[in-house]
Amino acid sequence: MRQDQHDARDRLTRLGGTRLAGELAAIYLDEMPRRLAAARNALREGDAEVLGETVHGMRSRSAQFGATELVSACQDVELAADRGDVVAAASRLMVVEARYAEFAGWLLEQVGVGGW
């Protein structure tokens, strides 16, 4: 486990206990695929504004869990979207998807083995 993820896990557990931290993780894991789908849809429609807003929300939620690599990837998409560069945003969204898959795997392990 990366130190930033460990720190975020500990912070969430201190604030709300293991049950709440696990529930927040489950909500995150449920919500993020829908946000990714919305981001892909915004790309298909060429809507940089909606893409930026969607990815901004993904970045904020991921930061709560200490997913710094995912946060950084989201920021790259958000910056490209802010410039209206949907081509760059599309390639960067692939990085977001890969980072999310990695992080979601780790988070599922934490929730599944009672790490929270």
N, C-alpha and C positions, 0 to 999 in steps of 0.2 A: 504494500500500500504506500502510495506517495505521502509525504509529510503533509502537504496541503489538504489532501483528502482525509487523512487521519485527524488533522486539526478541525476540519469542518464537521466530521462525524462527532468528535468529542464536544464541540460547541453546541451542536444540535441536541445531543444527548443531555448536556448540562441544562440547556434551556427548557427542554420539554420532556426529558426522560426517554427511555428506549422505545416505549410504545409510540409516542408522538413522532420521534425521529424516523421510526420504521414506516409510520403512516405517511409522513411527508415524502419519504423515498418512494413509496408505492404510488403516490399521486404524481410525482415527478416522472416516474417510469411510464405511467399511463398517459400522461399529457404530452410528453416530448414527441412521440411518433406522430401525433396529430399536428403539432407545431411544425415538424419537418415536412409533413405532407402539405401544409399551408404554404411553407416557404417554396417548395417545388412548384406548387400551383402558381404562386406569384411570379416565379421565374418564367413559367410557360406563358403567362399572360403579359410578361414584360413589365410588370408593375413593381418598380424599384422601391416605391414608397411603402407598399404593403410588405414587401420582402424585408426591408430594413426594420419595420416595426415588429414583424414576427421574430426575426432573429435577435432583436434587442431583448425581447421577452425571454427567449431561449438562453441568452447570455446571462441575464439577471438570475434566472432560476438555477442555472448551472453553477454560478458563482457561490450560491448558498451551500452547495455541496463540495466546494473546493476543487471543482473540475477545471483547473487553470488552463490546461491545453485546449479543452473544449471552449472555454470562455474566449481564449485568444483567437481560435478559429472563427467563432461567431463574430467577434469584433472585426475580423478581416472581411467577412461577408457584409456586415453592416456598413463599413467604410466604403466598400465598392458600391453598395446600393445607394448610399448617400451621394455618391458621385454620378449615379445613374448608369453605372457600368454593369449591366446585367450579365455580360459575357464573363467578366472577371468574377462577378458574384457567383455565377454558376460553377466555375471551377473551384472556388473556395467553399461552396456549399458541400461539395463532395468531401472535402477535408472535415467539415463539421459532422457529416454523417459518419465518417470513419471514427472520429474522436468520440462521438456519442456512443457508437457501438462498443468501443473499448470501455468507456466509463460505465455504460449501462451494465455490461458484463460484471464489472467489479461491484457495482452497487447491488445487483441481484445476488451476488455471493454474500454480501454483507447482510442483506435482508433475509436471505434463505438460511444462513447458518446461525442466525441469532446474533450477528455481530453488532446489532444495534441494541 
